[in-house]
Amino acid sequence: MIETVSNIEPETLARFDAIIDVRSPAEFAEDRLPGAINLPVLDDAERAEVGTVYKQESRFKARRIGAAYVARNVARHLENALADRPKGFHPLIYCWRGGMRSNAMATILAQVGWRCGVLEGGYKTWRRAVTAGLRNSEEALPVILLDGQTGTAKSDVLRAATREGVQTLDLEDFAHHRGSVFGGYINNPQPEQKYFETRIFDRLRDFDLSKPILVEAESNRIGRCEIPKRLWTAMQNAPRITLTAPLAARAAYLLTAYPDITGDKSAAFAAIDRLKPFHSRETLADWRALAEAADWRGLAADLMRAHYDPAYERSRQRGRCGAALAEYNLGELDSATFERVAKEIASALLSAQR
């Protein structure tokens, strides 16, 4: 049995045992529905070949070649990824726009005896919803910014606030980036822009928009991921909770927050080189020397004094800042402090709702 699914509301998607994206791996890597698994009926090379034949030779030949590839690939999925699925397995299947690829997979799986859903409009239905929600909507978001200079452990406090029941958006987690020239992860590349937006949109769908959403203060780009218009507009005017901490404590904290950099001098050198437009050769040489000597604490402190703290102050002076709600001097940057401050923030936000 094949059913047509016409909406992507969370309660609808939750009815299915699996969401199967049958597009090519390259399409899947760019973006996909949350929680989807990729079981392509055409891989990247096969899709390119079929498309070329369709354009240059004939539609019939392209469909014949494509059907052969689809049959072989679906057979492989039945023998491997789907081999242990029970009789009552109920998947939702989608392709680019709900056409031949998803229906081909659904037809075969239905013949096995599984009840399959096919998403009407395919991936494009999802993407239209994301675009409408994050780029076209002018509905205000109740954002509160968690602000503070580099090294004040904003991400740790944000995660602790999540555990306290505060609605939070961890944009650096979604972007796989810590928001500075040192912020990329060596073994965890950034997602494509569309998938970054998918993660934000999916998270927002879980929120009660009558309650505040705590977001770490960021520039409009986190690495190469751009914060979408609706959220960025809310962040620019949002009230702020500010974290402060002594320079020495921040420098020590950064050694724990950037273990991939301190463990790889070449990564540190590459990040320092990205600061060439902003500092003299002499300053860059000093920083390279500190990295070469593995004086990571000294490097972190000097970078904050000469680069990050001045940049933070310039940004605050240029930007539109909302009301100051509270300021917390963390003193020690450890888990106990993060939990204490998160509890205070959660209590303050709850009080503000009353």
Residue pairs with C-beta under 8 A, 6 or more apart in sequence:
1 110
1 115
1 116
2 103
2 106
2 107
2 110
2 116
2 117
2 118
3 115
3 116
3 117
3 118
4 117
4 118
4 120
5 12
5 92
5 117
5 118
5 119
5 120
6 120
8 33
8 119
8 125
8 126
8 129
10 205
10 206
13 19
13 33
13 34
13 35
13 92
15 90
16 90
16 91
16 92
16 117
17 85
17 89
17 90
17 91
18 37
18 89
18 91
18 92
19 33
19 35
19 36
19 37
19 91
19 92
19 94
20 36
20 37
20 39
20 91
20 92
20 93
20 94
20 105
21 27
21 28
21 32
21 33
21 36
21 37
21 38
21 39
21 40
21 94
21 95
21 123
22 39
22 40
22 41
22 93
22 94
22 95
22 101
22 102
22 104
22 105
23 38
23 40
23 95
23 96
23 101
23 123
24 40
24 42
24 43
24 44
24 46
24 47
25 38
25 40
25 43
25 44
26 44
27 96
27 123
28 36
28 38
28 40
29 192
30 192
30 194
30 195
31 123
31 127
31 192
31 194
31 195
31 197
31 198
32 38
32 123
32 195
32 198
33 94
33 123
33 126
33 198
34 198
34 199
34 202
36 94
37 81
39 77
39 81
39 82
39 105
40 73
41 69
41 70
41 73
41 74
41 95
41 101
41 104
41 105
42 50
42 66
42 69
42 70
42 73
42 101
43 73
46 66
46 69
46 73
49 65
50 62
50 65
50 66
50 69
51 62
53 61
53 62
53 65
54 62
63 100
66 100
67 104
70 101
70 104
70 105
71 108
74 104
74 105
74 108
74 109
78 108
78 112
82 89
82 109
85 114
87 113
87 114
89 114
90 114
90 115
90 116
90 117
91 109
91 114
91 116
91 117
92 116
92 117
92 118
92 119
93 102
93 105
93 106
93 109
93 116
93 117
93 118
93 119
94 102
94 118
94 119
94 122
94 123
94 126
95 101
95 102
95 122
95 123
96 122
96 123
96 124
97 121
97 122
97 123
97 124
98 118
98 119
98 120
98 121
98 122
98 124
98 125
99 122
102 118
102 119
102 122
103 118
105 116
106 116
106 117
106 118
109 116
110 116
119 125
119 126
121 128
126 198
127 194
129 201
130 194
130 197
130 198
130 201
133 201
133 204
133 230
134 197
134 200
134 201
134 228
134 229
134 230
134 231
135 228
135 229
135 230
137 230
138 230
139 209
139 230
140 234
141 204
141 209
141 213
141 230
141 231
141 234
142 209
142 210
142 211
142 212
142 213
142 234
143 212
143 213
143 215
143 231
143 234
143 235
143 238
144 212
144 213
144 214
144 215
144 238
144 239
144 240
144 241
144 325
144 349
145 214
145 215
145 216
145 217
145 235
145 238
145 239
145 240
145 241
145 322
146 154
146 157
146 158
146 161
146 214
146 215
146 216
146 217
146 240
146 241
146 243
146 345
147 154
147 217
147 240
147 241
147 242
147 243
148 154
148 217
148 242
148 243
148 244
148 245
149 244
149 245
149 250
149 304
149 308
149 309
149 312
150 180
150 250
150 254
150 304
150 308
150 309
150 312
151 245
151 249
151 250
151 251
151 253
151 254
151 257
151 300
151 304
151 308
151 333
152 243
152 244
152 245
152 250
152 330
152 333
153 243
153 245
153 253
153 257
153 330
153 333
153 338
154 216
154 217
154 243
155 170
155 172
155 173
155 178
155 216
155 257
156 333
156 335
156 338
157 243
157 338
157 341
157 342
157 345
158 168
158 170
158 214
158 216
159 168
159 170
159 338
160 338
160 339
160 341
160 342
161 168
161 214
161 342
161 345
161 346
162 168
162 170
163 339
163 342
164 342
164 343
164 345
164 346
165 346
166 212
166 214
166 342
166 345
166 346
166 349
167 207
167 208
167 211
167 212
167 213
167 214
168 213
168 214
168 215
169 200
169 203
169 204
169 213
169 214
169 215
169 231
170 216
171 200
171 215
171 216
171 218
171 222
171 227
172 178
172 179
172 183
172 216
172 218
172 222
174 191
174 196
174 199
174 200
174 203
174 225
175 190
175 191
175 196
175 222
175 223
175 225
176 184
176 185
176 188
176 189
176 190
176 191
176 223
177 183
177 184
177 185
177 190
177 222
177 223
177 225
178 184
178 185
178 257
178 258
179 216
179 218
179 219
179 222
179 223
180 308
181 271
181 274
181 275
182 258
182 261
182 268
182 271
183 222
183 223
184 190
184 223
185 260
186 260
186 264
186 267
187 260
190 196
190 223
190 224
190 225
191 199
191 225
193 224
193 225
193 226
196 225
197 228
200 228
200 231
204 213
207 213
211 349
211 353
212 349
212 352
212 353
214 241
214 345
214 349
215 231
215 235
215 238
217 235
217 240
218 227
218 235
219 315
220 226
220 227
220 232
221 227
227 235
236 319
236 320
237 320
237 322
238 322
239 322
239 323
239 324
239 325
240 321
240 322
240 323
240 324
240 325
241 325
241 326
241 327
241 328
241 345
241 348
242 324
242 326
242 327
242 328
243 327
243 328
243 330
243 341
244 327
244 328
244 329
244 330
245 253
245 329
245 330
245 331
245 333
246 331
247 301
247 304
247 305
248 301
249 330
249 331
249 332
249 333
250 300
250 301
250 304
250 333
251 297
251 298
251 300
251 301
251 304
252 297
252 333
253 333
254 296
254 300
255 262
255 296
255 297
255 300
260 267
261 267
261 268
261 271
262 268
262 294
262 296
265 291
265 292
265 294
268 291
268 299
269 288
269 291
272 284
272 287
272 288
272 291
273 284
275 284
275 287
275 307
276 284
278 307
279 306
279 307
283 306
286 302
287 299
287 302
287 303
290 296
290 298
290 299
290 302
291 299
325 348
325 352
326 345
326 348
328 341
328 344
328 345
330 337
330 341
331 337
